[in-house]
Amino acid sequence: MLVYAAVLLVARCTEGRLLVHAPAGTFRGLPANDGDYDMYLGIPYAKVNASNPFGESIPHEKFDNVFDAFTESAVCPQIKEVYKPNSVDIRYEGTLDCLRLNIFVPKSESKHRAVFIFVFGGRYRNGCNEISIYGPKYLVRHDIIVVTINFRSGPYGFMCMDIPEIPGNQGLRDQYDAIKWVRDNIGAFGGDPERLTLCGHSSGSSLVDMHLLTERPRLFQQAILQSGAATSPGFLGPSNPMTLVNIARKLGFKTNDTYSAMSFLAKASPKAVVKATDIEYNWKPCVEKKFEDVVPFITVHPELSEGLNVDGLKILGGFTDRESLYSLYAFHYRPIFILPDGFRYSLYQHFNLQNRSDLVDVVHRFYLDDYEDRKSYEHKIVDLLSDFNVVYPKHRQLIKYTNHKNTSVYLYIFSYDGDRNRMKKIFNITKAGATHSDELGYMFSMDFMPDTKYRDQCMIDKLTTLWANFVKYGEPTPVTTELLPVRWPPLTGDTVPCLQIDSNLTVLSRPFRRRMAFWDLFFDAHLDKLRIPPT
């Protein structure tokens, strides 16, 4: 938790501008120690229902007294991953009193600032908005307000039970509540509720994409989608009406009744629940069963959504040039590279192709051809995993969005290889290219990566200026400058321009053209078998 000296708090928190009177109450912030901005930390936006912590949250009452927003948001229950150079520590952490957000406000006298709301990734299992991971100082210096939110994941966020009390997608509902809180209160912090940009990375990007595809009213004006789409494979999981009963039995409570199990687990320690389910259960969003008096979030498979929330939206999205390079170093991908026929294994693991060896043969021939060299083999598997999991779903989704009314879409590919490439730093990856989440090191300050060399500072300046321009103006390059010497054009029905973000900024046409054309043909022919599970 972030703690500052009492003397500093008393000295600065007596200043009037650190006291904010909002509809939800009065909040007192504190000055940052790493930049010219103020922080309002750990503000509750909703409450977990104590009698049913697996269900929808309940509104937080207005604060009668001043809320001292001095302490970071608590982590929701999870097996937490703590990043260090060349390693990741894994441990349990969390509390159900976690539906909180952090607000970071520049100290300038600007009014009606644009607002950037960030949704972290974590495979729907973990993640948090801690400043040690997502420090805002690189972004707030562009005179935008930055908001980072916490939401439930794992069993508390994505349990799908086919009962009205636990319909599924509680994590998405938490996010919706947080965005609504920001919309209703950000004006008091100097923000403009009509200039909200919702940004997500990885699974967080897939969840943000789902806010575009849900039938619920849209609460924001712009979206940034980094390396994730709601149409990515594995986004959805099945509901399981026996989940509560099975977890209760695992914790020693023998019952066959769902509601008895729910009552027991509501009183169980979150640590016990998370540890009992961490390995066995693969938590994901789901298509919800419809119930009277329950407003759903996902009613159809994302591929079938009309996407009415996309109309009139401005969207920026893309991927890194070697998204799955980290898979060479990640434990759960190791069998793909070790087994004699790991390529086919990867196809069967990641595709819904158990009974279609003919389709596996088609993909196999396209990627491997006659390659026998081990390094080439690994390279081609990385290409396959990158394309199938991230690049093609994102590419396909953004092109689809250009067909919506009054919608602007900007596509990027991040290929910069520097000392702040986040995932490469964690796994000590020396191979060339930018892998999944590498761009985050140039958006946020991170404790495990100290401030940087001049070369990397230039990339921080470029990336955060592009993102902040989009947040403020709805386009990433409203004018050309010495820092941003090229104009980044939006996608159209006929052209697919893409900004390659590297030491030099370059506008490409149709990135990975040959591979994307292959998947277009493949999915157009076999979409029902590959994307939409049989019902």
C-alpha positions as CSV (number, residue, x, y, z in Angstrom):
1,M,0.0,0.0,0.0
2,L,1.1,3.5,-0.7
3,V,1.9,5.6,2.4
4,Y,3.2,9.1,2.6
5,A,4.7,11.0,5.5
6,A,2.1,12.6,7.8
7,V,3.8,16.0,7.6
8,L,3.4,16.0,3.9
9,L,-0.2,15.0,4.1
10,V,-1.1,17.8,6.6
11,A,0.9,20.4,4.6
12,R,-0.7,19.6,1.2
13,C,-4.1,18.2,2.1
14,T,-5.2,21.5,3.7
15,E,-5.0,23.1,0.2
16,G,-8.5,23.7,-1.1
17,R,-8.0,22.1,-4.5
18,L,-7.2,18.8,-3.0
19,L,-10.7,18.7,-1.4
20,V,-13.2,17.7,-4.1
21,H,-17.0,18.0,-3.6
22,A,-18.6,15.4,-5.9
23,P,-22.2,14.0,-6.0
24,A,-20.9,10.8,-4.3
25,G,-19.3,12.8,-1.5
26,T,-16.3,14.9,-0.6
27,F,-12.9,13.4,-1.3
28,R,-9.5,14.6,-0.1
29,G,-6.5,13.7,-2.2
30,L,-2.7,14.0,-1.8
31,P,0.1,15.2,-4.1
32,A,2.1,12.7,-6.1
33,N,5.8,12.4,-5.3
34,D,6.8,11.6,-8.9
35,G,5.1,14.3,-11.0
36,D,3.0,17.4,-11.1
37,Y,-0.3,15.8,-10.3
38,D,-2.7,15.0,-7.4
39,M,-3.9,11.5,-6.5
40,Y,-7.3,10.4,-5.1
41,L,-6.7,6.8,-4.1
42,G,-9.0,3.9,-3.2
43,I,-12.4,5.6,-3.8
44,P,-15.2,3.1,-3.4
45,Y,-17.6,3.0,-6.4
46,A,-19.7,0.0,-5.3
47,K,-19.9,-2.7,-2.7
48,V,-19.8,-6.5,-3.0
49,N,-23.0,-8.0,-1.6
50,A,-21.9,-9.8,1.6
51,S,-24.7,-12.3,1.3
52,N,-23.8,-13.2,-2.3
53,P,-20.2,-12.1,-3.2
54,F,-20.4,-14.0,-6.5
55,G,-23.3,-11.9,-7.7
56,E,-23.9,-8.3,-8.8
57,S,-22.5,-5.5,-6.6
58,I,-24.7,-3.0,-4.8
59,P,-24.4,0.8,-4.9
60,H,-22.2,2.5,-2.4
61,E,-24.0,5.1,-0.3
62,K,-23.0,8.8,-0.4
63,F,-20.2,9.7,2.0
64,D,-21.5,12.0,4.8
65,N,-18.0,12.8,6.0
66,V,-14.9,13.7,4.0
67,F,-13.3,10.5,2.5
68,D,-9.5,10.6,2.8
69,A,-8.4,9.1,-0.5
70,F,-4.9,8.4,0.6
71,T,-4.6,4.6,0.3
72,E,-4.5,2.6,-2.9
73,S,-7.4,0.4,-3.9
74,A,-7.3,-3.0,-2.2
75,V,-6.7,-6.0,-4.5
76,C,-9.7,-8.2,-5.2
77,P,-9.2,-11.9,-4.1
78,Q,-6.7,-13.6,-6.4
79,I,-3.5,-15.6,-6.8
80,K,-1.5,-12.5,-7.5
81,E,1.5,-12.2,-9.9
82,V,4.2,-9.8,-8.6
83,Y,6.6,-8.8,-11.4
84,K,10.3,-8.5,-11.0
85,P,13.1,-8.4,-13.5
86,N,13.6,-12.0,-14.9
87,S,10.9,-13.4,-12.6
88,V,7.3,-13.5,-11.4
89,D,6.4,-14.1,-7.7
90,I,3.0,-15.8,-7.2
91,R,1.0,-15.5,-3.9
92,Y,-2.5,-15.1,-2.6
93,E,-3.7,-11.6,-1.9
94,G,-7.0,-9.7,-1.7
95,T,-10.2,-8.7,0.0
96,L,-13.8,-8.3,-1.1
97,D,-13.8,-4.7,-0.1
98,C,-12.0,-4.0,-3.4
99,L,-14.5,-2.2,-5.7
100,R,-12.5,1.0,-5.7
101,L,-10.7,3.2,-8.2
102,N,-7.8,5.7,-8.3
103,I,-8.0,9.1,-9.9
104,F,-4.9,11.1,-11.0
105,V,-5.5,14.8,-11.8
106,P,-2.9,17.1,-13.4
107,K,-2.2,20.3,-11.4
108,S,-2.9,22.6,-14.3
109,E,-5.9,24.9,-14.2
110,S,-7.5,23.3,-17.2
111,K,-11.2,22.6,-17.0
112,H,-13.2,19.9,-18.7
113,R,-10.3,17.6,-19.2
114,A,-10.5,14.5,-21.2
115,V,-10.5,11.3,-19.1
116,F,-8.6,8.0,-19.7
117,I,-10.0,5.0,-17.9
118,F,-7.8,1.9,-17.8
119,V,-8.9,-1.7,-17.5
120,F,-6.0,-4.1,-16.7
121,G,-5.5,-7.6,-18.1
122,G,-5.0,-10.9,-16.1
123,R,-6.7,-13.7,-18.0
124,Y,-9.9,-13.1,-16.0
125,R,-8.1,-14.7,-13.0
126,N,-6.1,-11.8,-11.5
127,G,-4.8,-8.3,-11.9
128,C,-5.1,-5.0,-10.1
129,N,-4.6,-1.3,-10.6
130,E,-1.7,-0.7,-8.2
131,I,0.6,2.3,-9.0
132,S,3.6,0.0,-8.7
133,I,2.4,-1.6,-12.0
134,Y,0.4,1.1,-13.7
135,G,2.0,4.3,-12.5
136,P,0.2,7.3,-14.3
137,K,3.0,9.9,-14.5
138,Y,3.8,9.4,-18.2
139,L,0.2,10.0,-19.2
140,V,-1.0,12.7,-16.8
141,R,1.7,15.1,-18.0
142,H,-0.3,15.4,-21.2
143,D,-3.1,17.2,-19.2
144,I,-5.5,14.3,-19.1
145,I,-7.1,12.7,-16.1
146,V,-6.2,9.1,-15.6
147,V,-8.5,6.6,-13.8
148,T,-7.5,3.0,-12.9
149,I,-10.2,0.7,-11.7
150,N,-10.4,-2.5,-9.7
151,F,-12.9,-5.2,-10.5
152,R,-13.5,-8.8,-9.4
153,S,-11.9,-11.7,-11.3
154,G,-11.7,-15.4,-10.8
155,P,-14.7,-17.1,-9.0
156,Y,-16.0,-13.8,-7.7
157,G,-15.9,-12.1,-11.1
158,F,-16.7,-14.7,-13.7
159,M,-18.7,-17.6,-12.2
160,C,-21.6,-18.4,-14.5
161,M,-24.3,-20.4,-12.7
162,D,-27.5,-20.1,-14.8
163,I,-29.4,-18.7,-11.8
164,P,-30.6,-15.1,-11.4
165,E,-28.4,-14.5,-8.4
166,I,-25.2,-15.5,-10.3
167,P,-25.9,-15.0,-14.0
168,G,-22.2,-14.5,-14.8
169,N,-19.9,-11.6,-15.9
170,Q,-19.8,-9.9,-12.5
171,G,-16.4,-8.5,-13.4
172,L,-17.9,-6.8,-16.5
173,R,-20.8,-5.4,-14.3
174,D,-18.2,-4.1,-11.9
175,Q,-16.5,-2.2,-14.7
176,Y,-19.8,-0.8,-15.9
177,D,-20.6,0.5,-12.3
178,A,-17.1,2.1,-12.2
179,I,-17.5,3.8,-15.5
180,K,-20.9,5.1,-14.5
181,W,-19.4,6.4,-11.2
182,V,-16.7,8.2,-13.2
183,R,-19.3,9.7,-15.6
184,D,-21.4,10.9,-12.7
185,N,-18.6,12.3,-10.6
186,I,-15.6,13.2,-12.7
187,G,-16.8,16.8,-13.4
188,A,-15.9,17.6,-9.7
189,F,-12.3,16.6,-10.4
190,G,-12.1,18.8,-13.5
191,G,-13.0,16.1,-16.0
192,D,-15.5,16.1,-18.8
193,P,-18.1,13.3,-18.5
194,E,-18.6,13.6,-22.3
195,R,-15.0,12.9,-23.1
196,L,-14.4,9.5,-21.6
197,T,-12.0,7.0,-23.3
198,L,-12.1,3.4,-22.0
199,C,-8.8,1.5,-22.6
200,G,-8.0,-2.1,-21.9
201,H,-5.0,-4.4,-22.5
202,S,-5.0,-8.2,-23.2
203,S,-8.0,-9.7,-21.5
204,G,-8.8,-6.2,-20.3
205,S,-9.1,-5.2,-24.0
206,S,-11.4,-8.2,-24.7
207,L,-13.6,-6.9,-21.8
208,V,-13.6,-3.4,-23.1
209,D,-14.5,-4.8,-26.5
210,M,-17.5,-6.5,-24.9
211,H,-18.6,-3.0,-23.6
212,L,-18.9,-2.2,-27.3
213,L,-20.9,-5.3,-28.1
214,T,-23.3,-5.5,-25.1
215,E,-26.8,-4.3,-25.4
216,R,-26.4,-2.1,-22.3
217,P,-26.2,1.7,-23.1
218,R,-22.6,2.9,-23.8
219,L,-21.2,5.2,-21.1
220,F,-18.1,6.4,-23.0
221,Q,-17.2,8.1,-26.3
222,Q,-13.9,6.4,-27.3
223,A,-12.1,3.1,-26.9
224,I,-8.5,1.9,-27.0
225,L,-8.2,-1.9,-27.5
226,Q,-4.7,-3.2,-27.0
227,S,-4.0,-6.9,-27.9
228,G,-7.4,-8.4,-27.2
229,A,-10.8,-8.8,-28.7
230,A,-14.1,-10.3,-27.5
231,T,-14.0,-12.5,-30.6
232,S,-10.6,-13.9,-29.5
233,P,-10.6,-17.7,-29.0
234,G,-11.2,-18.7,-25.5
235,F,-13.0,-15.4,-24.5
236,L,-16.1,-17.3,-23.6
237,G,-16.5,-20.2,-21.3
238,P,-19.5,-22.4,-20.4
239,S,-21.8,-22.0,-17.5
240,N,-21.8,-24.8,-14.9
241,P,-24.8,-25.1,-12.6
242,M,-22.8,-27.5,-10.3
243,T,-20.0,-25.0,-9.7
244,L,-21.1,-23.8,-6.2
245,V,-21.9,-27.3,-5.0
246,N,-18.5,-28.6,-6.2
247,I,-16.6,-25.8,-4.5
248,A,-18.5,-26.2,-1.3
249,R,-17.8,-29.9,-1.2
250,K,-14.1,-29.2,-1.8
251,L,-14.1,-27.0,1.3
252,G,-15.9,-29.6,3.4
253,F,-19.6,-28.7,3.1
254,K,-21.6,-31.6,1.7
255,T,-24.7,-30.6,-0.1
256,N,-26.5,-31.0,-3.4
257,D,-28.4,-27.7,-3.1
258,T,-27.1,-24.7,-5.0
259,Y,-28.5,-22.1,-2.6
260,S,-27.1,-23.9,0.5
261,A,-23.7,-24.0,-1.2
262,M,-24.0,-20.3,-2.1
263,S,-24.8,-19.4,1.6
264,F,-21.9,-21.5,2.8
265,L,-19.4,-20.0,0.4
266,A,-20.6,-16.5,1.1
267,K,-19.2,-17.0,4.6
268,A,-16.1,-18.8,3.6
269,S,-12.8,-17.0,3.4
270,P,-12.0,-15.6,-0.1
271,K,-8.5,-17.1,0.3
272,A,-9.9,-20.6,0.7
273,V,-12.3,-20.1,-2.2
274,V,-9.6,-18.8,-4.6
275,K,-7.1,-21.4,-3.6
276,A,-9.7,-24.2,-4.0
277,T,-10.5,-23.1,-7.6
278,D,-7.3,-21.6,-9.0
279,I,-6.1,-24.7,-10.9
280,E,-9.2,-26.6,-11.5
281,Y,-11.4,-23.8,-12.9
282,N,-10.8,-21.7,-16.0
283,W,-12.8,-18.6,-15.3
284,K,-14.2,-16.7,-18.3
285,P,-17.1,-14.5,-19.4
286,C,-20.2,-16.4,-20.6
287,V,-23.3,-16.0,-22.6
288,E,-25.9,-15.5,-19.9
289,K,-29.3,-17.2,-19.4
290,K,-32.0,-14.5,-19.4
291,F,-33.9,-13.9,-16.2
292,E,-36.8,-11.5,-15.4
293,D,-35.6,-8.4,-13.5
294,V,-31.9,-9.2,-14.3
295,V,-30.2,-6.9,-16.8
296,P,-27.8,-9.1,-18.8
297,F,-24.4,-8.1,-20.1
298,I,-23.7,-10.8,-22.7
299,T,-26.8,-12.3,-24.4
300,V,-25.2,-13.7,-27.7
301,H,-21.8,-14.8,-28.8
302,P,-19.7,-11.7,-29.7
303,E,-19.5,-12.8,-33.3
304,L,-23.3,-12.5,-33.5
305,S,-23.6,-9.1,-31.8
306,E,-25.0,-6.2,-33.9
307,G,-22.5,-4.0,-32.0
308,L,-24.9,-1.0,-31.7
309,N,-22.6,0.6,-29.2
310,V,-19.9,0.9,-32.0
311,D,-22.0,3.4,-33.9
312,G,-20.5,6.9,-33.5
313,L,-17.5,5.6,-31.6
314,K,-13.8,6.5,-32.1
315,I,-11.6,3.4,-31.7
316,L,-7.8,2.9,-31.6
317,G,-6.5,-0.6,-31.5
318,G,-3.7,-3.0,-32.4
319,F,-1.1,-5.4,-31.4
320,T,2.7,-6.0,-31.1
321,D,4.7,-7.5,-34.0
322,R,5.5,-10.7,-32.2
323,E,2.6,-11.1,-29.8
324,S,3.3,-14.7,-28.7
325,L,7.1,-14.6,-28.6
326,Y,6.8,-14.9,-24.8
327,S,5.2,-18.4,-25.3
328,L,8.7,-19.8,-25.9
329,Y,9.4,-19.0,-22.2
330,A,6.0,-19.4,-20.5
331,F,5.5,-22.8,-18.7
332,H,2.0,-23.5,-20.0
333,Y,3.1,-23.2,-23.6
334,R,6.1,-25.5,-23.2
335,P,4.5,-28.7,-24.5
336,I,4.0,-27.0,-27.9
337,F,7.7,-26.6,-28.4
338,I,8.8,-29.9,-26.8
339,L,6.4,-32.5,-28.1
340,P,7.4,-34.2,-31.4
341,D,4.3,-32.8,-33.1
342,G,3.8,-29.8,-30.9
343,F,2.4,-27.7,-33.8
344,R,-0.5,-30.0,-34.3
345,Y,-0.9,-30.2,-30.5
346,S,-1.2,-26.4,-30.4
347,L,-3.9,-26.5,-33.1
348,Y,-5.9,-29.0,-31.2
349,Q,-5.5,-27.1,-27.9
350,H,-6.4,-23.7,-29.3
351,F,-8.9,-24.6,-32.0
352,N,-12.3,-26.3,-31.8
353,L,-11.0,-28.8,-34.3
354,Q,-10.9,-32.1,-32.4
355,N,-12.7,-34.0,-35.3
356,R,-11.3,-32.0,-38.2
357,S,-7.8,-33.2,-39.0
358,D,-8.3,-32.0,-42.6
359,L,-8.5,-28.4,-41.4
360,V,-5.5,-28.9,-39.1
361,D,-3.6,-30.1,-42.2
362,V,-4.6,-26.9,-44.0
363,V,-3.2,-24.7,-41.2
364,H,-0.2,-26.9,-40.8
365,R,0.8,-26.7,-44.4
366,F,0.3,-22.9,-44.5
367,Y,2.6,-22.2,-41.6
368,L,5.2,-24.9,-41.6
369,D,5.5,-25.9,-45.3
370,D,8.8,-27.9,-45.4
371,Y,10.6,-26.2,-42.5
372,E,12.8,-28.7,-40.6
373,D,15.1,-26.2,-38.8
374,R,14.2,-26.0,-35.1
375,K,14.5,-22.2,-35.0
376,S,12.3,-21.8,-38.0
377,Y,9.9,-24.2,-36.5
378,E,9.7,-22.2,-33.3
379,H,9.3,-19.0,-35.2
380,K,6.4,-20.4,-37.2
381,I,4.6,-21.6,-34.1
382,V,5.0,-18.1,-32.6
383,D,3.4,-16.7,-35.7
384,L,0.5,-19.1,-35.5
385,L,-0.2,-18.4,-31.8
386,S,0.2,-14.7,-32.4
387,D,-2.2,-14.7,-35.4
388,F,-4.9,-17.0,-34.0
389,N,-5.0,-15.6,-30.4
390,V,-4.5,-11.9,-30.9
391,V,-3.5,-10.5,-34.3
392,Y,-6.3,-11.9,-36.6
393,P,-9.2,-11.4,-34.1
394,K,-8.1,-7.8,-33.6
395,H,-7.5,-7.2,-37.3
396,R,-10.9,-8.7,-38.2
397,Q,-12.8,-6.9,-35.5
398,L,-11.4,-3.4,-36.3
399,I,-12.1,-3.8,-40.0
400,K,-15.6,-4.9,-39.1
401,Y,-16.1,-1.8,-37.0
402,T,-15.3,0.5,-39.9
403,N,-18.7,-0.5,-41.4
404,H,-20.5,1.1,-38.5
405,K,-22.1,4.5,-38.8
406,N,-19.9,7.5,-38.0
407,T,-17.2,5.3,-36.6
408,S,-13.4,6.1,-36.9
409,V,-10.9,3.3,-36.4
410,Y,-7.1,3.6,-36.1
411,L,-4.9,0.4,-36.4
412,Y,-1.3,0.2,-35.0
413,I,1.5,-2.4,-34.7
414,F,4.0,-1.9,-31.9
415,S,7.4,-3.2,-32.8
416,Y,9.8,-1.1,-30.7
417,D,12.5,-3.2,-28.9
418,G,13.9,-1.4,-25.9
419,D,14.8,-1.7,-22.3
420,R,11.2,-1.1,-21.1
421,N,9.6,-3.9,-23.1
422,R,7.6,-5.2,-20.2
423,M,7.2,-8.9,-21.0
424,K,10.7,-9.3,-22.3
425,K,12.0,-7.8,-19.1
426,I,10.0,-10.3,-17.0
427,F,11.1,-13.4,-18.9
428,N,14.6,-12.0,-19.9
429,I,13.8,-12.5,-23.6
430,T,16.6,-11.6,-25.9
431,K,15.0,-12.5,-29.3
432,A,14.1,-9.6,-31.5
433,G,10.7,-8.1,-31.6
434,A,8.0,-6.8,-29.3
435,T,5.9,-9.4,-27.5
436,H,2.5,-9.3,-25.6
437,S,2.3,-6.3,-23.2
438,D,5.7,-4.9,-24.1
439,E,4.1,-1.5,-25.0
440,L,2.8,-1.0,-21.4
441,G,6.3,-0.2,-20.2
442,Y,6.2,3.0,-22.3
443,M,2.7,3.9,-21.1
444,F,3.1,3.4,-17.4
445,S,5.8,3.7,-14.8
446,M,6.5,0.4,-13.1
447,D,8.5,-0.2,-10.0
448,F,10.4,-3.2,-11.4
449,M,11.7,-1.0,-14.3
450,P,13.4,2.2,-13.1
451,D,13.3,5.4,-15.1
452,T,15.0,5.0,-18.4
453,K,17.6,5.9,-21.0
454,Y,17.1,8.7,-23.5
455,R,16.3,6.3,-26.3
456,D,13.4,4.8,-24.4
457,Q,12.3,8.2,-23.1
458,C,11.7,9.1,-26.8
459,M,9.4,6.1,-27.1
460,I,7.6,7.0,-23.9
461,D,7.0,10.5,-25.4
462,K,5.8,9.2,-28.7
463,L,3.4,6.5,-27.4
464,T,1.9,8.6,-24.6
465,T,1.5,11.6,-27.0
466,L,-0.3,9.4,-29.6
467,W,-2.6,8.0,-26.9
468,A,-3.2,11.3,-25.2
469,N,-4.0,13.0,-28.5
470,F,-6.6,10.4,-29.2
471,V,-8.1,10.8,-25.7
472,K,-8.2,14.6,-26.1
473,Y,-9.0,15.1,-29.8
474,G,-10.4,11.8,-31.1
475,E,-7.4,11.3,-33.5
476,P,-3.8,10.4,-32.6
477,T,-2.1,12.8,-35.0
478,P,-4.2,15.9,-35.3
479,V,-1.1,17.8,-36.5
480,T,2.4,16.6,-37.5
481,T,5.2,17.6,-35.2
482,E,8.9,16.9,-34.8
483,L,8.0,14.1,-32.4
484,L,5.1,12.8,-34.6
485,P,6.2,13.6,-38.1
486,V,3.6,11.5,-39.9
487,R,-0.2,11.6,-40.1
488,W,-1.9,8.4,-38.9
489,P,-5.0,7.8,-41.2
490,P,-8.0,5.9,-40.1
491,L,-9.2,2.6,-41.7
492,T,-11.7,2.9,-44.6
493,G,-13.8,0.4,-46.4
494,D,-11.1,0.0,-49.0
495,T,-7.8,0.7,-47.3
496,V,-6.1,-0.7,-44.1
497,P,-3.4,1.8,-43.1
498,C,-1.5,0.9,-40.0
499,L,0.9,2.9,-37.9
500,Q,4.1,1.0,-37.1
501,I,5.2,2.3,-33.8
502,D,9.0,1.9,-33.7
503,S,12.0,4.2,-33.4
504,N,10.6,5.8,-36.6
505,L,6.9,6.0,-37.1
506,T,5.8,4.5,-40.5
507,V,2.4,4.1,-42.1
508,L,2.1,0.6,-43.5
509,S,-0.7,-1.0,-45.5
510,R,-2.3,-4.2,-44.4
511,P,0.2,-5.6,-41.9
512,F,0.9,-9.4,-42.1
513,R,-1.1,-9.2,-45.4
514,R,-0.5,-12.9,-46.5
515,R,-1.3,-14.4,-43.1
516,M,-4.4,-12.2,-42.6
517,A,-5.7,-13.1,-46.1
518,F,-5.3,-16.8,-45.2
519,W,-7.4,-16.4,-42.0
520,D,-10.0,-14.4,-43.8
521,L,-10.6,-17.3,-46.2
522,F,-10.3,-19.9,-43.5
523,F,-12.8,-18.3,-41.1
524,D,-15.2,-17.3,-43.7
525,A,-15.4,-21.0,-44.7
526,H,-15.4,-22.5,-41.1
527,L,-16.6,-19.7,-38.7
528,D,-19.3,-21.9,-37.1
529,K,-16.8,-24.6,-36.3
530,L,-14.0,-22.4,-35.0
531,R,-15.6,-19.5,-33.2
532,I,-19.1,-20.3,-32.0
533,P,-19.3,-23.4,-29.8
534,P,-22.2,-25.8,-30.5
535,T,-25.3,-25.2,-28.3
